[in-house]
Amino acid sequence: MEFTNPFAEIMARIAALARSDDSALQEIRDERELAEREEAAQAYAGEDEKHFVDYLKDCIAQSVKANKEIRRVQDHCWRVYRENEPVNYARKEPWQSRIVVPKPFATVQYGASAIKKAFTPKFLSMDNIRPGREAAGEFWKRVMETQLNEQHGKFVLRFTDATTMALAVGISMEMIPRWNPGKGLEYVLIEPWKIHRDPDSLSRDCQSGMYWIHQEWLDWYVLKEGEARGRYTQVARVRSEDNAETDNDLLTNEAIAERKSMTWDRSRFRKMILTSEFWGTVLDRRGNLLLPNATFTVAGQRIIQLPRASLYRQIRWPGLAFSPLPDLLRFGGRGLLEGVMSVWEAMCSLMCLHQDNLQWLVNPMTEINVDALQYPEDVETWPGKEYLVKDTIAGQQAVRTVDRRSITNDVLANMQYYDQNFQRGSLVTDAVQGLPGYR
């Protein structure tokens, strides 16, 4: 990593301009063109606000449609990780067992702990430092060690939490670094289902694709505070029901009705607004490029942050996501539990059936020959109950228990076999867990 003086960079740039350096002139042209594109895009948003709203909705619809099956699998993996009851448990009778084998959660946590152990107290290193810049490299290394420690960015803890989500469902939580004045660096973690990414994003490259959209419900006061700080504009019109401008497609009765559906009264005092933050490439209605790397914000089908060029020089959007087990053809990978969910559900079902069988062994059924009773209607039973019976053929019992054969050994053998398959399929075996005999 090279460290340069900003003032020296400016002077070098001026000198390059004096020499008529082609690359420096091209950089100036690019910046000027970008500024012109940004001005044109903002003017376009003022004239045709609905285009940007429709463009964002279309991008979200593409992502949702392409990832429908992926989201279903992730939802299933998340339920298994939380060790919620399998779906068929709801149809069980009250007397039937609902045993949940405590396996998936521990498996993911063991994997996450292995990741966390990889971070030693001094895990940062810098390579390719120019000769004579070693002191600067050591200085910035100490700065990052301070900003990433437990008192500031909490990088190891945040990265482990993001990895835990990836091990459970296949894709990590979105890590967004943020500089908090007076406190320093911090990381915000966003659930993957709140991020709508371009389906054409490449594997292992979280900055690929045309767009990245962060969508979630925000409190009304958060938007108002953002407007007070200059981040958002005209937030009040998000909840406006004025239909005076009939020529505005966003102020028709249908648009207002749809905007109302994006407002959630979470409680008497909390009003939530569905807010979408767009990052990426913006096109016009004919598919022509407006801005290559831009961002704008829509709340309740109204633009509250005009399109502007991204301020980042090296990245296209602030969110960073990854997968420990990446897919070869698409962004997002595979979790530890995806291949062993059916094995876990089979283990739960087997234990439930075995527990039901044990109930019949401990409290077996009773068979009553009513023809042998003096009083046929007297069929209730309790400890010490006496029955008046008649003579029966060959002295057969009037009341007897129905015996069942114990199959505990067979069940335990099958559970051990299932457990072996679960470990091999999830890659977290007894040796990885460090259990007794494998340490």
Secondary structure in CASP SS format (residue, H / E / C, confidence):
PFRMAT SS
TARGET T0000
AUTHOR 0000-0000-0000
METHOD secondary structure of the structure
MODEL  1
M C 1.00
E C 1.00
F C 1.00
T C 1.00
N C 1.00
P H 1.00
F H 1.00
A H 1.00
E H 1.00
I H 1.00
M H 1.00
A H 1.00
R H 1.00
I H 1.00
A H 1.00
A H 1.00
L H 1.00
A H 1.00
R C 1.00
S C 1.00
D C 1.00
D H 1.00
S H 1.00
A H 1.00
L H 1.00
Q H 1.00
E H 1.00
I H 1.00
R H 1.00
D H 1.00
E H 1.00
R H 1.00
E H 1.00
L H 1.00
A H 1.00
E H 1.00
R H 1.00
E H 1.00
E H 1.00
A H 1.00
A H 1.00
Q H 1.00
A H 1.00
Y H 1.00
A H 1.00
G H 1.00
E H 1.00
D C 1.00
E H 1.00
K H 1.00
H H 1.00
F H 1.00
V H 1.00
D H 1.00
Y H 1.00
L H 1.00
K H 1.00
D H 1.00
C H 1.00
I H 1.00
A H 1.00
Q H 1.00
S H 1.00
V H 1.00
K H 1.00
A H 1.00
N C 1.00
K H 1.00
E H 1.00
I H 1.00
R H 1.00
R H 1.00
V H 1.00
Q H 1.00
D H 1.00
H H 1.00
C H 1.00
W H 1.00
R H 1.00
V H 1.00
Y H 1.00
R C 1.00
E C 1.00
N C 1.00
E C 1.00
P C 1.00
V H 1.00
N H 1.00
Y H 1.00
A H 1.00
R H 1.00
K C 1.00
E C 1.00
P C 1.00
W C 1.00
Q C 1.00
S C 1.00
R C 1.00
I C 1.00
V C 1.00
V C 1.00
P C 1.00
K C 1.00
P H 1.00
F H 1.00
A H 1.00
T H 1.00
V H 1.00
Q H 1.00
Y H 1.00
G H 1.00
A H 1.00
S H 1.00
A H 1.00
I H 1.00
K H 1.00
K H 1.00
A C 1.00
F C 1.00
T C 1.00
P C 1.00
K C 1.00
F C 1.00
L C 1.00
S C 1.00
M C 1.00
D C 1.00
N C 1.00
I C 1.00
R C 1.00
P C 1.00
G C 1.00
R C 1.00
E H 1.00
A H 1.00
A H 1.00
G H 1.00
E H 1.00
F H 1.00
W H 1.00
K H 1.00
R H 1.00
V H 1.00
M H 1.00
E H 1.00
T H 1.00
Q H 1.00
L C 1.00
N C 1.00
E C 1.00
Q C 1.00
H C 1.00
G C 1.00
K C 1.00
F H 1.00
V H 1.00
L H 1.00
R H 1.00
F H 1.00
T H 1.00
D H 1.00
A H 1.00
T H 1.00
T H 1.00
M H 1.00
A H 1.00
L H 1.00
A H 1.00
V H 1.00
G C 1.00
I C 1.00
S C 1.00
M C 1.00
E E 1.00
M E 1.00
I E 1.00
P E 1.00
R E 1.00
W E 1.00
N E 1.00
P C 1.00
G C 1.00
K C 1.00
G E 1.00
L E 1.00
E E 1.00
Y E 1.00
V E 1.00
L E 1.00
I E 1.00
E C 1.00
P H 1.00
W H 1.00
K H 1.00
I E 1.00
H E 1.00
R E 1.00
D C 1.00
P C 1.00
D C 1.00
S C 1.00
L C 1.00
S C 1.00
R C 1.00
D C 1.00
C C 1.00
Q C 1.00
S C 1.00
G C 1.00
M C 1.00
Y E 1.00
W E 1.00
I E 1.00
H E 1.00
Q E 1.00
E E 1.00
W E 1.00
L E 1.00
D E 1.00
W H 1.00
Y H 1.00
V H 1.00
L H 1.00
K H 1.00
E H 1.00
G H 1.00
E H 1.00
A H 1.00
R C 1.00
G C 1.00
R C 1.00
Y C 1.00
T C 1.00
Q C 1.00
V H 1.00
A H 1.00
R H 1.00
V H 1.00
R H 1.00
S C 1.00
E C 1.00
D C 1.00
N C 1.00
A C 1.00
E C 1.00
T C 1.00
D C 1.00
N C 1.00
D H 1.00
L H 1.00
L H 1.00
T C 1.00
N H 1.00
E H 1.00
A H 1.00
I H 1.00
A H 1.00
E H 1.00
R H 1.00
K H 1.00
S C 1.00
M C 1.00
T E 1.00
W E 1.00
D E 1.00
R C 1.00
S C 1.00
R C 1.00
F C 1.00
R C 1.00
K E 1.00
M E 1.00
I E 1.00
L E 1.00
T E 1.00
S E 1.00
E E 1.00
F E 1.00
W E 1.00
G E 1.00
T E 1.00
V E 1.00
L E 1.00
D C 1.00
R C 1.00
R C 1.00
G C 1.00
N C 1.00
L E 1.00
L E 1.00
L E 1.00
P E 1.00
N E 1.00
A E 1.00
T E 1.00
F E 1.00
T E 1.00
V E 1.00
A E 1.00
G C 1.00
Q C 1.00
R E 1.00
I E 1.00
I E 1.00
Q E 1.00
L E 1.00
P E 1.00
R E 1.00
A E 1.00
S C 1.00
L C 1.00
Y C 1.00
R C 1.00
Q C 1.00
I C 1.00
R C 1.00
W C 1.00
P C 1.00
G C 1.00
L E 1.00
A C 1.00
F C 1.00
S C 1.00
P C 1.00
L C 1.00
P E 1.00
D C 1.00
L C 1.00
L C 1.00
R C 1.00
F C 1.00
G C 1.00
G E 1.00
R C 1.00
G C 1.00
L C 1.00
L C 1.00
E C 1.00
G C 1.00
V C 1.00
M H 1.00
S H 1.00
V H 1.00
W H 1.00
E H 1.00
A H 1.00
M H 1.00
C H 1.00
S H 1.00
L H 1.00
M H 1.00
C H 1.00
L H 1.00
H H 1.00
Q H 1.00
D H 1.00
N H 1.00
L H 1.00
Q H 1.00
W H 1.00
L H 1.00
V H 1.00
N C 1.00
P C 1.00
M E 1.00
T E 1.00
E E 1.00
I E 1.00
N C 1.00
V H 1.00
D H 1.00
A H 1.00
L E 1.00
Q C 1.00
Y C 1.00
P C 1.00
E C 1.00
D C 1.00
V C 1.00
E C 1.00
T C 1.00
W C 1.00
P C 1.00
G C 1.00
K C 1.00
E C 1.00
Y C 1.00
L C 1.00
V E 1.00
K C 1.00
D C 1.00
T C 1.00
I H 1.00
A H 1.00
G H 1.00
Q C 1.00
Q C 1.00
A C 1.00
V E 1.00
R E 1.00
T E 1.00
V E 1.00
D C 1.00
R C 1.00
R C 1.00
S C 1.00
I C 1.00
T H 1.00
N H 1.00
D H 1.00
V H 1.00
L H 1.00
A H 1.00
N H 1.00
M H 1.00
Q H 1.00
Y H 1.00
Y H 1.00
D H 1.00
Q H 1.00
N H 1.00
F H 1.00
Q H 1.00
R H 1.00
G H 1.00
S H 1.00
L C 1.00
V C 1.00
T C 1.00
D H 1.00
A H 1.00
V H 1.00
Q H 1.00
G C 1.00
L C 1.00
P C 1.00
G C 1.00
Y C 1.00
R C 1.00
END
